[in-house]
């Protein structure tokens, strides 16, 4: 690919290659820094009622993760109407209507088609990473859009996260559990490194200074550093008798969950005191791609043995990681792969059972939006975890648009 092509802004290169579907947005969006990749995501995966659907799953599932990421992207895009739709659907369907500043039920993590053909909650357990992201989205929406109701709900949600999803592990201190139920068995506690984005932990520490979040951030770094002996993050890990160990259920595999660990590290502000040590602990992925030219789909974190080639979404997740490391060659390689993606097919009809060939699936799209949105300068996190969206300086206030 010609260097001149790669030197253009990433959104232009991707649009030229057909990664982004041309969409007709509202007039204000088209004239105020429109994010066409986000509009394509909304068109393909967000229903009119505010439900984010993963069409690649047999249950046509919606997860609290999908809702939380959708809320974040809507905030980055200054799309308050979609933010409200996503929030309303989450409140009504994942929290049984109990999702306001005075009464919060942690959202069920999985909703979709049940064995009897009806639609509803499939698993009522909550997912701590999604809860963390939703609380963050609400705090930042309250600040950026000057909406106290969002801030009040965020505080109420954080209170429940601290009560139900943070545990004090002996010999370590506070740590975020993956969810309220099912992750502690005797003296063994299962953990997920990708559930701990450092910018979000910093932001919650600022909003709840008497809470556990500053110590959770320090312990999250210990988790990643200890469980990535060769620089590859695992999908899951565990803590037992004062030390981190290989997860007894999932083993020492790093793959689809772990790819987000590199993404979050790449998105962390360079001024954060943990930013450089965190990136240094994850050197294995950069080293491997320098050798092979592709991110592995699966890595055995204790041996470095790798298999398969990661999907296109992996390149999206790794783009901020390469940029944070100052690896322009690898970042250019990621851009080349992202820009050469074939034109996605139209969105599947509601209720469709399969994705169309060549259409990136939900998770790939999410990873690409995070990665290309950051690389294109649409958003960043400051050292305190606050969101700095580009529209804050280039667009009218969201209040005027809502």
Secondary structure as UniProt FT lines:
FT   HELIX           3..7
FT   HELIX           10..17
FT   HELIX           27..31
FT   HELIX           36..45
FT   TURN            48..49
FT   TURN            55..56
FT   TURN            58..59
FT   STRAND          62..63
FT   HELIX           64..76
FT   TURN            77..78
FT   HELIX           80..89
FT   HELIX           90..94
FT   TURN            96..97
FT   STRAND          99..100
FT   TURN            101..102
FT   STRAND          103..104
FT   STRAND          110..113
FT   TURN            115..116
FT   STRAND          119..123
FT   HELIX           128..144
FT   TURN            145..146
FT   HELIX           148..164
FT   STRAND          166..169
FT   TURN            170..172
FT   STRAND          173..176
FT   STRAND          184..185
FT   TURN            186..187
FT   STRAND          188..191
FT   HELIX           193..195
FT   HELIX           198..207
FT   TURN            209..210
FT   HELIX           213..227
FT   TURN            229..230
FT   STRAND          237..240
FT   TURN            241..242
FT   STRAND          243..247
FT   TURN            248..250
FT   STRAND          253..254
FT   TURN            256..258
FT   HELIX           259..267
FT   TURN            270..271
FT   TURN            273..274
FT   HELIX           275..281
FT   HELIX           283..292
FT   STRAND          296..300
FT   TURN            301..303
FT   STRAND          306..309
FT   HELIX           312..325
FT   HELIX           328..339
FT   TURN            350..351
FT   TURN            357..358
FT   HELIX           362..375
FT   TURN            376..377
FT   STRAND          379..381
FT   TURN            383..384
FT   STRAND          387..389
FT   HELIX           391..394
FT   HELIX           398..401
//
